[in-house]
Amino acid sequence: MVRLTGRYFAMFISGFVGLFALATYPVMIQPMLNPEPYKKNRERAYGKAGPPLG
């Protein structure tokens, strides 16, 4: 078993952080930066009243 130390450990952790960022960008970050397409989809689906509550 290889022991990760120093810069190799940093690269390993950075890889996990980078993969997490790539996976969450289209789901979490992009809608917060550009909400217009999501607002249009929600309006088309539910109308002006918004989603039903309860």
Residue, then its C-alpha position, 0 to 999 in steps of 0.5 A: m500500500v502506498r502512503l500519501t504524504g506531502r504534495y501527493f496527499a494534497m493532490f489526492i484531496s484536491g482531486f476529490v474536491g475538484l470532482f465534488a465541484l464538477a458534480t455539484y456545479p450544474v445542480m447547485i451553483q449554476p442555478m444560483l448564478n443564472p436563475e432565469p431559465y429555472k424561473k421560466n420552467r417553474e412558471r410554465a409548469y405551475g403558472k403564476a401561482g407557484p408550486p402547490l404547498g402541502 
